[in-house]
Amino acid sequence: MSSIFNIQNEADFRKKCLETFRYQYENLEVYRKFVDYLNINPDEIQSVEKIPFLPIEMFKNHLVLDKNSTAENYFQSSGTTQMTRSKHYIADFGLYEQSIYESFAQFIGKPEEYIFLGLLPNYSENPNSSLIYMVDFLMKKSGKPENGYFLYNHGELFQLIEKLSAENKKVILFGVSFALLDYLDFCYDQSIHHLNTQKLTVIETGGMKGRKEEMTKDELLRILQKGFGTEKIYSEYSMTELLSQAYSLGENIYESPKWMRILIRNTEDPFSYVEEGRTGAVNIIDLANIHSCSFIATQDLGKVENGKFQVLGRIDHSDIRGCSLLVS
């Protein structure tokens, strides 16, 4: 199969989608059973829009791994002990790392040019978190001695950001939403303020999940902009069940890499799609998921316009999930 990273245009993408669908139908037992249960003839699937999307809940109770692969390890979703947590078995960490690198370079820049700071647990605390693996990989590619995690060291983080800003260094600060707000609360309590942070890029990775009062994404971004003294707050969108990331460069509007696509299904009819600009449930195509499933129906709500998308919340009654539960 040709590399997903060589996709050049829409025709390449659609060809690769159909090729991946046929491979996964033949080699991924849980997906084949799902398609057969729907009484769909795979030979009649001739367009991307007709491909069945596997409910994301399947990762909680089934092995989603093709029969030709052996899992090197797995990523596990964040959650409480009462929850059934998703497991995404990974057959090729090299593929995940290339996906991380290529998408980050496309939307942000080459990792080697940045210092990476994290308001996150470190890798040793959460070895099965896809987010922590991603940030740890970016730190390794960066190779900067200042890289590090500061979830429990707010004062040290503030001093380092000020020092690096004074030295005009390019800095990425990754953080789950409530951890970023906790850090700003510390700054306000200490009556300290960020100055000259033009080289600081803050990337929030989503969610309060009960740790702070829920707020809209737009409200969150305004608070973070003011607190960090930056014109824009970036965001990253992914999940345990994906090997690719979409990025927002501000204003809660995301773009996905060329091997990833967002489709918006009708919440009343999961086999139809809404018009562009209308809100519905998020289906994700992630061609990096070649060894698991590339076609996933999520419980997120969103909309697509002009090739970009927004995430607007969760479908009612879906489980609390996401990166911010990492530190619970």
C-alpha positions in Angstrom: 0.0 0.0 0.0 1.3 3.4 -0.9 2.3 5.8 1.9 -0.4 8.1 3.3 2.2 10.9 3.5 2.5 11.0 -0.3 -1.1 12.0 -0.8 -1.1 15.1 -3.0 -4.7 15.8 -3.9 -8.4 14.9 -3.4 -8.2 12.0 -5.9 -5.2 10.5 -4.1 -7.1 10.8 -0.8 -10.2 9.1 -2.1 -8.3 6.3 -3.7 -6.4 5.7 -0.5 -9.6 5.7 1.5 -11.2 3.0 -0.6 -8.0 1.0 -0.6 -7.8 1.2 3.2 -11.5 0.3 3.5 -11.1 -2.9 1.5 -7.9 -3.8 3.4 -9.6 -3.3 6.8 -12.7 -5.1 5.8 -10.7 -8.1 4.9 -8.2 -8.0 7.8 -10.0 -6.4 10.8 -12.4 -8.8 12.3 -14.5 -6.4 14.4 -14.8 -4.0 11.4 -15.8 -6.8 9.1 -18.5 -8.0 11.5 -19.8 -4.5 11.9 -20.1 -4.0 8.1 -21.7 -7.4 7.6 -24.1 -6.6 10.5 -25.3 -3.6 8.6 -25.9 -5.8 5.6 -23.5 -3.7 3.4 -21.8 -5.3 0.4 -18.2 -4.0 0.5 -17.9 -4.5 -3.3 -20.6 -1.8 -3.7 -18.7 0.8 -1.8 -17.3 3.1 -4.5 -17.2 6.5 -2.7 -15.8 7.7 0.6 -19.3 8.9 1.7 -20.6 5.3 1.6 -17.9 3.8 3.8 -19.3 2.6 7.2 -17.8 4.3 10.2 -17.1 2.2 13.3 -18.6 3.5 16.5 -15.7 4.7 18.7 -17.1 2.7 21.7 -15.8 -0.4 20.0 -12.4 0.4 21.2 -13.6 -0.1 24.8 -14.7 -3.8 24.5 -13.0 -5.2 21.3 -9.6 -5.7 20.0 -9.3 -3.3 17.1 -6.2 -4.6 15.3 -5.8 -6.2 11.9 -4.9 -9.9 11.8 -1.6 -9.2 10.0 -0.3 -7.1 12.9 1.2 -7.6 16.4 0.7 -4.9 18.9 3.9 -3.3 20.3 1.9 -1.7 23.1 -1.3 0.3 23.5 -2.7 3.7 24.3 -5.5 3.9 26.9 -8.0 6.7 27.2 -8.2 8.8 30.4 -11.0 8.2 32.8 -12.1 7.3 36.2 -11.9 3.8 37.7 -15.6 3.4 37.2 -15.3 3.8 33.4 -14.6 1.3 30.8 -11.6 2.9 29.0 -10.7 2.6 25.4 -7.5 0.8 24.3 -5.9 1.5 21.0 -3.3 -1.2 20.2 -0.4 0.1 18.3 1.5 -2.1 15.8 3.8 0.6 14.4 5.0 3.4 16.7 7.2 4.6 13.8 4.0 5.4 11.8 2.6 7.3 14.8 5.8 9.3 15.1 5.9 10.2 11.5 2.3 11.3 11.7 3.1 13.5 14.7 6.1 15.0 13.0 4.5 15.7 9.6 1.3 17.3 11.0 3.2 19.4 13.5 5.6 20.6 10.8 2.7 21.4 8.5 0.8 23.6 10.9 3.3 24.8 13.5 6.9 24.4 12.3 9.8 21.9 12.6 10.0 20.6 16.2 13.8 21.1 16.1 13.2 24.8 16.2 11.3 24.9 19.5 11.6 24.4 23.2 8.7 22.3 24.5 7.2 22.8 28.0 4.3 20.8 29.3 1.6 21.4 31.8 1.1 17.7 31.7 2.2 14.6 33.7 5.5 13.3 32.4 5.9 10.2 30.3 6.9 7.9 33.2 3.7 8.8 35.0 1.4 8.1 32.0 3.2 5.7 29.5 -0.1 4.7 27.9 -1.3 8.3 27.0 -1.1 9.1 23.3 -0.9 12.8 24.2 2.1 12.3 26.5 3.8 10.1 24.0 3.3 12.8 21.4 4.7 15.6 23.5 7.6 13.4 24.6 8.4 12.6 21.0 8.4 16.3 20.1 10.8 17.0 23.0 13.1 14.3 21.8 13.1 15.7 18.3 13.7 19.2 19.7 16.6 18.0 21.8 16.6 21.3 23.8 17.9 21.1 27.4 15.2 23.4 28.6 12.4 20.9 27.6 10.4 19.6 30.5 7.1 19.0 32.4 5.9 21.5 34.9 2.5 20.3 36.1 3.4 20.6 39.7 6.0 23.5 39.4 4.1 26.7 38.5 6.7 29.0 39.9 9.5 27.3 38.1 7.5 27.4 34.8 6.8 31.1 35.1 10.5 31.9 35.7 11.6 29.7 32.7 9.0 31.3 30.4 10.2 34.8 31.4 13.9 33.8 30.9 13.3 32.2 27.5 11.2 35.1 26.4 14.0 37.5 27.3 16.4 35.4 25.3 13.9 35.5 22.3 13.7 31.7 22.2 10.8 30.0 20.4 8.7 28.1 23.0 5.7 25.7 22.8 3.7 25.3 25.9 1.3 22.2 25.7 -1.3 22.0 28.4 -4.8 20.5 29.2 -7.3 23.3 29.6 -7.8 23.1 33.4 -4.0 22.9 34.0 -3.4 26.0 32.0 -6.1 27.8 34.0 -4.6 26.5 37.3 -1.3 27.9 36.2 -2.8 31.3 35.5 -4.6 31.2 38.9 -1.2 30.8 40.5 0.2 33.7 38.5 -2.8 35.9 39.6 -2.4 34.8 43.2 1.3 35.8 43.1 0.5 39.0 41.3 2.9 38.2 38.5 2.2 38.8 34.8 3.7 37.5 31.6 5.7 40.0 29.7 7.2 39.9 26.2 5.8 36.5 25.3 5.7 37.0 21.5 7.8 33.9 21.0 5.6 31.8 23.3 3.0 29.5 21.6 0.4 28.0 23.9 -1.4 24.9 22.6 -4.3 23.7 24.7 -5.4 20.1 24.3 -9.0 20.3 25.6 -11.4 19.8 28.4 -12.3 20.6 32.0 -14.0 17.2 32.6 -15.3 18.2 36.0 -12.1 19.7 37.3 -13.3 23.3 36.7 -16.5 25.0 35.8 -17.3 24.2 32.2 -17.1 27.1 29.7 -17.3 27.5 26.0 -14.1 27.1 24.0 -14.3 30.8 22.9 -14.4 31.9 26.5 -11.5 29.6 27.5 -9.4 31.0 24.6 -10.1 34.6 25.7 -9.0 33.9 29.3 -5.8 32.2 28.1 -5.0 35.0 25.6 -5.3 37.6 28.4 -3.4 35.5 31.0 -0.5 34.7 28.7 -0.5 38.0 26.9 -0.6 36.3 23.5 -2.6 37.3 20.5 -3.7 33.7 19.8 -4.1 30.4 21.6 -3.5 27.3 19.5 -5.4 24.1 20.0 -4.8 20.4 19.2 -7.5 17.9 18.5 -7.0 14.2 18.7 -7.9 11.2 20.8 -6.7 7.9 22.0 -8.3 6.1 19.1 -6.4 8.2 16.5 -2.8 8.4 15.3 -3.2 11.9 13.8 -3.7 15.4 15.1 -5.6 18.4 13.8 -4.5 21.9 14.9 -6.3 25.2 15.4 -4.1 28.3 15.0 -6.6 30.4 16.8 -10.4 31.1 17.0 -11.3 27.4 17.5 -11.1 26.6 13.8 -9.1 23.4 13.0 -7.3 22.1 10.0 -6.4 18.4 9.5 -3.4 17.0 7.7 -3.8 15.6 4.2 -4.3 12.0 5.4 -7.0 13.0 7.9 -10.6 14.2 7.2 -13.6 15.3 9.2 -17.1 14.4 8.0 -20.3 15.6 9.8 -23.1 13.0 10.0 -26.7 13.6 10.8 -27.4 12.8 14.5 -30.8 11.4 13.6 -29.5 9.2 10.7 -25.9 8.0 11.1 -25.7 7.0 7.4 -26.3 10.5 6.0 -24.4 13.7 6.2 -25.5 17.3 6.9 -24.9 20.3 4.6 -21.7 22.3 5.0 -22.0 24.7 7.9 -24.6 22.7 9.7 -23.9 21.0 13.1 -23.8 17.3 13.4 -21.8 14.4 14.8 -18.1 14.0 13.9 -16.9 11.2 11.8 -13.1 11.0 11.4 -11.0 9.4 8.6 -7.5 8.8 9.9 -5.5 6.9 7.3 -2.6 6.6 9.8 -4.9 4.0 11.6 -4.0 1.4 9.0 -3.5 -1.3 11.6 -6.6 -0.5 13.6 -9.6 1.3 12.0 -9.4 4.4 9.8 -13.1 5.2 9.8 -14.4 6.2 13.3 -17.8 7.7 14.3 -17.1 9.8 17.4 -19.4 11.3 20.1 -18.3 14.8 19.3 -20.5 17.5 17.8 -19.0 19.8 15.1 -19.4 21.5 11.8 -17.3 21.8 8.6 -16.8 24.9 6.5 -14.4 25.6 3.7 -12.3 22.6 4.4 -11.9 23.5 8.1 -13.9 22.4 11.1 -15.0 23.3 14.6 -15.7 21.0 17.6 -18.8 22.2 19.4 -19.3 19.8 22.3 -20.4 16.3 23.0 -23.5 14.4 22.1 -25.8 14.0 25.2 -25.2 11.0 27.4 -21.8 10.2 26.0 -19.0 9.4 28.5 -16.8 12.0 29.9 -13.4 11.4 28.2 -10.3 13.2 27.2 -6.9 14.5 28.0 -7.8 16.5 31.0 -8.5 13.3 33.0 -4.9 12.4 32.7 -4.1 14.0 36.0 -7.2 12.8 37.9 
